[in-house]
Amino acid sequence: MDFLQLTNKRFLIFGVANKKSVAYAVSRILIDEGAECVFVVQNQAILEKVGKLFPESDFFACDVEKEEEIVALREAVGARYTEFDGILHSIAFADYSEGMKPFHETPKRAFLQALDISCFSLVEIARAFSDLLKPNASVVTMSISTTTMASENYGYMAPIKAALDSSLAFLTKSFSAFSEIRFNAVAPSLLKTSASAGIPGYLDSYLFAEQAIPRKRALQTEEAAAVAVFLLSPRSSGIAAQKIVVDAAMSTNYFDKAIVDKVVK
């Protein structure tokens, strides 16, 4: 039974970097469910590496920080495909090369670059591919479980993810003028990915999250990916402009007795 109704659907996937990527896990499920995935990666070097993971799929390279490359991508993809049932936007970048600074010392250049790549790229991609999306297509991006907790080691990325979350409503509204295309986000708690490994102090926060989750087991990438697949599927047609938190109830358990005891005893 094809409950998710994904057989013969086609999706444009942005953001696969390796097997630990959320986008990889999403794509693996989509293909297993009978869908076709067309991949967009940052550059030719990543394409040559990731292409081996999906040898039967089509790949394109595009640095979303460069507007001209998004335009060229639209032309290249449009020359081969006439329509898509959805897009996965799993792209984020922050330059932590100068180390983690207090938020008020955030370098303007780093903030605006991260905003461009991690948030505005969704707007640019949606605009570029609007005519290749089916009228009832689904666009899903990857956010974070909370943008109001001032996690010192995540720095300025939380406000940027908040902007990404807000853009969902505005994109859904804009596209409603000519379609029923919906925009949603999956917002997982801490995951063990290659990208997260580059965040200073991330491992300590990950280990804390593991204890704060009631089941005492960290959220798995596949669990977040499964929610993204559902949002990409026709079965989620009633969900639009929403951020779906996937944190295994971590946000309900910060006063877990075992954690409190370690602090006060």
C-alpha positions in Angstrom: 0.0 0.0 0.0 1.4 3.4 -1.1 0.2 5.3 1.9 2.4 8.3 1.3 1.5 8.4 -2.4 5.2 9.0 -3.4 5.5 6.5 -6.2 6.6 8.2 -9.4 6.9 11.5 -7.7 9.9 13.7 -8.4 11.8 15.9 -5.9 14.7 18.3 -6.2 17.0 17.8 -3.3 19.5 20.5 -2.1 22.1 19.7 0.5 23.4 16.2 0.4 27.1 16.3 1.5 27.6 12.7 2.7 25.8 9.8 4.3 25.4 11.7 7.6 23.4 14.5 5.9 19.7 14.9 6.7 19.2 15.3 3.0 20.8 11.9 2.4 18.4 10.2 4.9 15.4 12.0 3.3 16.5 11.0 -0.2 17.0 7.4 0.8 13.5 7.1 2.2 12.0 8.9 -0.9 13.7 6.5 -3.3 12.7 3.5 -1.2 9.1 4.7 -1.4 9.3 4.8 -5.2 10.1 8.5 -5.8 12.7 10.0 -8.1 15.3 12.4 -6.6 17.3 15.0 -8.6 20.2 16.3 -6.6 21.8 19.7 -6.3 25.1 20.0 -4.4 27.4 22.9 -3.7 30.3 22.2 -6.2 31.8 19.7 -8.6 34.0 18.1 -5.9 31.0 17.2 -3.7 29.1 16.1 -6.8 31.8 13.6 -7.7 31.8 12.2 -4.2 28.1 12.2 -3.5 27.2 11.0 -7.0 28.5 7.6 -6.0 25.9 7.3 -3.3 23.0 7.6 -5.8 24.6 6.4 -9.1 21.2 6.1 -10.9 20.2 9.7 -10.1 20.9 13.0 -11.8 23.2 15.6 -10.2 23.8 19.3 -10.6 26.2 21.7 -8.9 25.2 25.1 -7.6 26.7 27.5 -5.0 23.5 29.2 -3.7 25.6 32.1 -2.5 26.0 33.1 -6.2 22.8 34.3 -7.8 24.1 33.6 -11.3 24.6 30.0 -10.4 21.0 29.6 -9.3 19.8 31.1 -12.6 22.1 28.7 -14.5 20.9 25.8 -12.4 17.2 26.7 -13.2 18.1 26.6 -16.9 20.0 23.4 -16.7 17.4 21.6 -14.7 14.6 23.0 -16.8 16.3 21.6 -19.9 15.9 18.1 -18.6 12.7 18.2 -16.4 9.4 19.8 -16.9 8.0 19.5 -13.3 8.7 18.6 -9.7 6.4 17.5 -6.9 8.6 19.2 -4.3 11.9 20.6 -3.1 14.0 19.8 -0.1 16.1 22.7 1.1 18.7 21.4 3.5 21.3 24.1 3.3 23.0 26.0 6.1 26.4 27.6 6.7 28.0 29.7 9.4 31.6 30.8 9.5 33.0 29.9 12.9 36.7 30.3 11.8 37.2 33.1 14.2 35.9 31.1 17.1 32.7 31.5 19.0 32.0 35.1 20.1 29.4 36.7 22.3 26.3 37.4 20.1 26.8 41.2 20.3 30.3 40.7 18.8 29.0 38.8 15.8 30.9 40.0 12.7 28.5 41.6 10.2 30.1 39.8 7.2 29.6 36.4 8.8 26.0 37.1 9.8 25.0 38.3 6.4 26.8 35.4 4.6 25.0 32.9 6.9 21.7 34.7 6.3 22.2 34.6 2.6 23.1 30.9 2.4 20.9 29.5 5.2 17.7 31.6 4.7 17.5 33.7 1.6 18.6 30.8 -0.6 15.2 29.3 0.1 13.5 32.4 -1.3 15.7 32.4 -4.3 15.3 28.7 -5.1 11.5 29.0 -4.7 11.4 31.9 -7.1 13.7 30.3 -9.6 11.8 27.0 -9.7 8.2 28.3 -9.2 7.3 27.4 -12.8 8.7 23.9 -12.5 6.8 23.1 -9.3 3.4 21.3 -9.7 0.4 23.4 -8.4 0.2 21.3 -5.3 3.9 20.8 -4.6 5.6 20.8 -1.2 8.7 22.7 -0.3 10.4 21.6 3.0 13.4 23.2 4.7 15.4 22.2 7.7 15.2 24.5 10.8 16.1 23.9 14.5 13.8 23.0 17.4 14.0 26.4 19.1 15.3 29.8 18.0 14.7 31.5 21.4 17.0 29.4 23.6 20.2 31.4 23.7 22.6 28.5 23.1 26.1 30.1 23.3 27.7 27.5 21.1 25.1 28.0 18.3 25.7 31.7 18.2 24.1 33.9 15.6 22.6 31.0 13.6 19.4 30.8 15.8 18.2 34.3 14.7 18.9 33.3 11.1 16.9 30.1 11.5 14.1 32.3 13.0 14.1 34.3 9.8 13.9 31.1 7.9 10.9 30.0 10.0 9.2 33.3 9.4 9.7 33.1 5.6 7.5 30.0 5.5 4.3 32.0 6.0 5.3 34.7 3.5 6.3 32.2 0.8 3.1 30.3 1.3 1.1 33.5 1.0 3.0 34.6 -2.1 2.6 31.3 -3.9 -1.1 31.1 -3.0 -1.7 33.7 -5.7 -1.2 31.1 -8.3 -1.0 27.7 -6.7 -1.5 25.5 -3.6 2.3 25.1 -3.1 3.0 24.9 0.6 6.2 25.6 2.6 7.1 23.9 5.9 10.1 23.2 8.1 11.3 20.2 10.0 12.9 21.5 13.3 14.9 18.8 14.9 16.9 18.9 18.2 20.6 18.1 18.1 21.6 15.6 15.5 24.9 13.8 14.8 25.8 15.2 11.4 29.1 16.2 9.7 27.9 19.8 9.6 27.2 19.9 13.3 30.6 18.6 14.1 32.0 21.9 12.9 30.1 23.9 15.6 32.3 24.7 18.6 31.2 22.9 21.7 28.5 21.0 19.9 29.5 17.6 21.3 28.9 18.7 24.9 25.5 20.1 24.0 24.6 16.9 22.1 25.5 14.8 25.2 23.4 17.1 27.4 20.5 16.8 24.9 20.8 13.0 25.1 20.2 13.2 28.9 17.4 15.8 28.6 15.4 13.6 26.2 13.1 11.4 28.4 14.1 8.2 26.6 17.8 9.0 27.3 18.6 8.5 23.6 19.4 11.2 21.2 17.3 12.1 18.3 18.3 10.1 15.2 18.8 11.7 11.8 16.3 9.2 10.3 13.6 10.3 12.7 13.9 13.9 11.4 14.1 12.7 7.9 10.9 10.7 8.2 9.0 13.8 9.1 10.5 15.6 6.1 9.3 12.8 3.9 5.8 13.1 5.3 5.8 16.8 4.7 7.0 16.3 1.1 4.2 13.8 0.5 0.6 14.5 -0.6 -0.5 13.2 2.7 0.6 16.4 4.4 -1.6 18.6 2.1 -3.3 20.3 5.0 -0.1 21.4 6.6 1.3 24.8 5.4 3.5 27.5 6.8 4.4 25.4 9.8 7.5 24.4 11.7 7.3 20.9 13.0 9.4 20.3 16.0 11.0 16.9 16.2 12.9 16.7 19.5 11.7 13.4 21.2 10.2 15.6 24.0 13.5 17.2 25.0 11.9 20.6 25.5 9.6 19.1 28.1 12.3 17.6 30.3 14.9 20.3 31.2 14.2 19.7 34.9 14.8 16.0 34.7 15.7 14.9 38.3 18.9 13.1 37.2 20.2 16.3 35.5 19.2 18.5 38.5 20.9 16.2 40.9 24.2 16.4 39.0 24.1 20.2 39.5 23.0 20.6 43.1 24.6 17.5 44.7 
